[in-house]
């Protein structure tokens, strides 16, 4: 684990100012080690939002794509929620629990897929980017909905995509991950380009809308007794 970036006990205006300071530290070029393990992260809430639940699944990458993904480790962490729901500040609500879940792992992945935004965020520091800075790992945001930016409708077939643009900046891609279903929103988190992020998400698609790492993290988080 890298040294702490900052304290978490911030008021919303302080958190917004911190996002602005941290965003330039996000690396948008590829800096990946050979990928042998991919982690999926899902973050949810229990007890009417009072408890934050983070689930992490680590998969070993075989010679093929999805058929070669094998779960090698899982971790779930629960803790009291630190910040109320405020659009644009979800990382301050979600990342602390995710970091605690990563601390339980014996295997350090080379790539992390997060259920949430990367740079497709008003201040370019969504959950995936913020987590990537803390872990100093390449991260990808795979979100089910748009937070900011504009886009055309992607084509109807699996793998079709269109750029997600905010002003004159491309901040992600709108990907048809399964024919006939609503697209997902892919954006670089940290230490990865959009092209590479898209390639990994498509490689990890199975039979459902979500790539296998985040789908399996969501399934782990939903298990009783976990």
Steps between C-alpha positions, in 0.01 A plus 500: 500500500629846411535773765171670594395776264287695745262485796142390437323718755432791266201727462353506146667829396836365618440173313421689178818706535700183559358337188615799298851467644521124450358478147824615327679208668287248309709339226318462168774304325555125519724396786409139558708205608422172319146422616475166679224593745200731459295621795134597485360743756138558597392740774154502654316599814301335775275611785353793306846622401649490848747223407727501196577157353795445265555174315816414305548193281841412357510294182798327342529561127542191286602473137148576383273783613191418707541119496847553648389723787518308826408643840802467727408729790206692644464763770206688650527791743227690681536821695286798606431733208720809520314749280136539393406456136617809309519480119861540387644404840426128500866406530513655849205280591624180333879483467591460871313169519652387170850571629430295812380211283821515293704481820350155563635361171811287471515547120570845359331536159659681209168648382181604681148543358266709711122528490500879459656788312864566423577839343140525370432731792446878521840544669657195329532305825236232525515195725728300267748787462505577871550133588774468238694788653481342845602154379744625235347247262344522153123531540199510268158644576203300370177680588139416426397865454644830382619761749611768253577547133308451176495213252332355197325165524745213437425237239274206589761224509724387781826694486352807327591822677493875466708768678378667817594866464496794741567825313797428275631215719434129454452360849379148427305272273141379486530128433233256382616212715214274397270517199156633577578647843589848624869586470757538777725801553871422493762753604868485591561506872877530542813386310302394191375643171143485378595265215665256739217528751246414231710208382512349848130550566407331171744214569336442838141495376307181560135433435367795698513877468785548748861384462571195711716673767231748606218248446665254735573773756132595493402134547742464793359810666149359468569164664340437837742477785776675308 
